[in-house]
Amino acid sequence: MRIGLNPPNPQEVTAEATSSATVRQTSKTSSDEGDSFSSDTVSLSALANQALQMPEVRQNKVEALQQSIASGQYVVDAKGIAAAMLGY
């Protein structure tokens, strides 16, 4: 929408009307293809629900790390971490 003192150019108005008609036709075509995507949507929904049911924290790993830190057994491999960060 144009706001100002100058009236809209008739050629621009016609171009806008034509482009919106084209968009409507394109929308109809893509909605026909929407049926082929419905099975993908169902699959993604099932995967999303499955992922949401999984615990965020792997408690057994956390407890093992806590025990190794508390006992002084946890060793940090600085060279291994640096190599992983640099992609070696």
C-alpha positions in Angstrom: 0.0 0.0 0.0 1.4 3.4 -1.0 0.9 6.3 1.3 1.7 9.8 0.0 0.5 12.8 -1.9 1.0 11.2 -5.3 -1.8 9.0 -6.7 -0.7 5.5 -7.6 0.5 4.9 -11.1 -2.2 2.9 -13.1 0.5 0.7 -14.6 1.8 -0.3 -11.1 -1.8 -1.2 -9.9 -2.3 -3.4 -12.9 1.0 -5.1 -12.4 0.2 -5.7 -8.7 -3.2 -7.3 -9.6 -1.6 -9.6 -12.2 1.1 -10.7 -9.8 -1.4 -11.5 -7.0 -3.4 -13.6 -9.5 -0.3 -15.5 -10.4 0.4 -16.1 -6.7 -3.1 -17.5 -6.3 -2.6 -19.9 -9.2 0.7 -21.0 -7.7 -0.9 -21.6 -4.3 -3.5 -23.9 -5.9 -0.8 -26.0 -7.6 1.2 -26.4 -4.4 -1.8 -27.3 -2.4 -2.4 -30.2 -4.8 1.1 -31.4 -4.1 0.4 -31.1 -0.3 -1.2 -34.5 -0.3 2.2 -36.1 -1.1 3.7 -34.4 1.9 1.1 -35.6 4.4 2.9 -38.9 4.9 6.2 -37.1 5.5 4.5 -34.9 8.1 3.0 -37.9 9.9 6.5 -39.6 10.0 8.1 -36.4 11.3 5.4 -36.1 14.0 6.0 -39.6 15.1 9.8 -39.0 15.3 9.3 -35.8 17.2 7.0 -37.5 19.7 9.5 -40.3 20.2 12.4 -37.8 20.7 10.3 -35.9 23.3 9.8 -39.0 25.3 13.5 -39.7 25.6 15.2 -38.3 28.7 17.3 -35.3 28.2 20.1 -36.5 30.5 21.7 -39.9 30.3 21.7 -40.3 34.1 24.0 -43.4 34.0 26.7 -41.5 32.2 26.4 -38.5 34.5 26.8 -40.7 37.6 29.8 -42.5 36.1 31.5 -39.1 35.4 30.7 -37.8 38.9 32.2 -40.9 40.5 35.4 -40.7 38.4 35.8 -37.0 39.1 35.2 -37.5 42.9 37.7 -40.4 43.0 40.3 -38.5 40.9 40.2 -41.0 38.1 38.9 -38.6 35.5 41.7 -37.6 33.1 41.3 -34.9 30.5 43.1 -35.6 27.2 44.1 -32.1 26.2 45.7 -33.2 23.0 42.7 -35.2 22.0 40.3 -32.3 22.7 42.5 -29.9 20.7 42.7 -32.3 17.8 38.9 -32.8 17.8 38.4 -29.0 17.8 40.8 -28.5 14.9 39.4 -31.4 13.0 42.4 -33.7 13.0 
